[in-house]
Amino acid sequence: MTIDVSALRLLALDVPGVARLADHHGSGLPTSRCALRVFDDRVEIDIVLAIPHSVTGTGDRLRATLGGLLAGRPLHITVEDVERGE
């Protein structure tokens, strides 16, 4: 099953608690590092958490929203920053 990365990004942005996907431009990280990465054994997403949402609750909502589209791969979530949200 091919994973539609663009669709995952859009769905993730609609999850309460996700202020935005992390922006790695200008961070000194390799340019291949983007906020959503698909590997054979997992999917990784880097987010900016919206205050006052919890890390746990936001992670649960992301997994519930995206889980069915990951072809059985686990979702690894990294909170890169926190900012005022909704």
C-alpha positions as CSV (number, residue, x, y, z in Angstrom):
1,M,0.0,0.0,0.0
2,T,1.4,3.4,-1.0
3,I,1.0,6.1,1.6
4,D,-0.2,9.5,0.5
5,V,2.1,11.8,2.4
6,S,0.3,15.0,1.3
7,A,-3.0,13.6,2.6
8,L,-1.4,12.7,5.9
9,R,0.0,16.2,6.3
10,L,-3.4,17.8,5.7
11,L,-5.1,15.4,8.1
12,A,-2.5,16.0,10.8
13,L,-3.0,19.8,10.5
14,D,-6.7,19.3,11.4
15,V,-6.0,17.4,14.6
16,P,-6.7,19.5,17.7
17,G,-3.5,20.2,19.5
18,V,-1.4,20.4,16.3
19,A,-0.5,24.1,15.8
20,R,1.5,23.2,12.7
21,L,4.1,20.8,11.4
22,A,7.6,21.5,12.5
23,D,9.6,23.7,10.2
24,H,13.2,22.4,9.8
25,H,14.3,25.1,7.3
26,G,17.3,27.0,8.7
27,S,17.7,24.6,11.6
28,G,21.0,23.3,10.5
29,L,19.5,19.9,9.9
30,P,20.0,18.1,6.6
31,T,17.6,19.3,3.9
32,S,16.2,15.8,3.6
33,R,14.7,16.2,7.1
34,C,11.0,17.1,6.7
35,A,8.2,17.1,9.2
36,L,6.6,13.8,8.0
37,R,8.7,10.9,6.9
38,V,7.6,7.4,5.8
39,F,9.9,4.4,6.4
40,D,9.4,0.7,5.7
41,D,8.8,0.0,9.4
42,R,7.4,3.3,10.8
43,V,6.1,6.8,10.0
44,E,7.5,9.8,11.8
45,I,5.9,13.2,12.3
46,D,7.3,16.3,13.9
47,I,4.8,18.8,15.2
48,V,4.4,22.0,17.1
49,L,2.0,21.5,20.0
50,A,-0.7,24.1,20.5
51,I,-1.2,25.3,24.1
52,P,-3.3,24.2,26.1
53,H,-3.4,20.8,24.5
54,S,-1.5,17.9,26.1
55,V,1.2,15.8,24.4
56,T,-0.6,12.6,25.3
57,G,-4.0,13.7,24.0
58,T,-2.7,15.2,20.8
59,G,-0.7,12.0,20.2
60,D,-3.7,9.8,20.7
61,R,-5.8,12.0,18.3
62,L,-3.0,11.9,15.7
63,R,-2.8,8.1,15.9
64,A,-6.6,7.8,15.7
65,T,-6.7,10.1,12.7
66,L,-3.8,8.8,10.7
67,G,-3.5,5.2,11.9
68,G,-5.7,3.7,9.2
69,L,-3.6,5.2,6.5
70,L,-0.2,4.0,7.6
71,A,-0.4,0.4,6.2
72,G,0.2,-1.1,9.7
73,R,3.2,1.1,10.5
74,P,3.5,2.7,14.0
75,L,3.4,6.5,14.2
76,H,6.3,8.1,16.0
77,I,5.5,11.6,17.1
78,T,8.1,14.3,18.1
79,V,7.0,17.6,19.6
80,E,9.6,20.1,18.3
81,D,8.1,23.2,19.9
82,V,5.0,24.6,21.8
83,E,3.1,27.7,20.9
84,R,-0.2,29.4,21.6
85,G,-2.9,27.7,19.6
86,E,-6.7,27.6,19.2
